[in-house]
């Protein structure tokens, strides 16, 4: 039995990955916070889906979930852990509260770390288990390699995830546990609908840049990728014998290529100048 634990499967990329991996022959242990959604997925997929109800910031609940997965695997290793759960906190950094910033890092950065700690033994650090070592795939973002204004907390969480990913990859080498990151550009998911919408800005200097940010965000949604494209990319990475350490997935077309490929590759001062002009932050 091939097995995978996926966090954040209620909607978006996570929900898409459930179907994608079940069709590929996996038993999916899917993390949700709402038990009703778990029941919906059970009705849809039957015994090939096992709901795990917990919050990715709750260390004790995560460990209980790991214990449940261990019981189901009956002495065999877990093939795959996908850290997908995430939220977005946006707005000018000086308007973000410490509670909001902390919640952003707790979900997007602490969550994957807690998951890796709890499931490491099942992935192969416990050499008594049967089967080869598993893998970890972290769902990052283009925001983890290039910072857009007014996305500061989210940028910080995804840059941190890049560092966590690199460190885990190097430290888990003795166990043969491969660690990689898939970093998408904009995706058609409800994550931005749940983002904090700031109607009050602390400084008049930000009124025009913020309106430009809102306009660009709306335009970006128009070119956003399907969650299925990301799921298929993740499955492709899983099936590679030696996957890239980072796989970036962006929408097709010249505009997205310039925005998500060329701009991040420019020297920082040149990128600052172009972003300043784009957002009228000069």
HUVEN-V361704 format. One record per run of one state. SS is the DSSP state (~ for helix, > for strand, _ for the rest). FROM is the first residue (numbers start at 1). LEN is the number of residues. If there is no record, write none. Layout:
# HUVEN-V361704
ss=<SS/SS>
from=<FROM/FROM>
len=<LEN/LEN>
This chain:
# HUVEN-V361704
ss=<_/>/_/~/_/>/_/~/>/_/~/_/>/_/>/_/~/_/~/_/>/_/>/_/~/_/~/_/~/_/>/_/>/_/~/_/>/_/~/_/>/_/~/_/~/_>
from=<1/2/7/12/24/26/33/35/49/54/59/74/76/77/80/84/93/96/98/126/130/131/135/140/142/145/152/172/173/176/178/185/187/188/206/223/225/226/227/240/246/250/254/266/268/280>
len=<1/5/5/12/2/7/2/14/5/5/15/2/1/3/4/9/3/2/28/4/1/4/5/2/3/7/20/1/3/2/7/2/1/18/17/2/1/1/13/6/4/4/12/2/12/3>
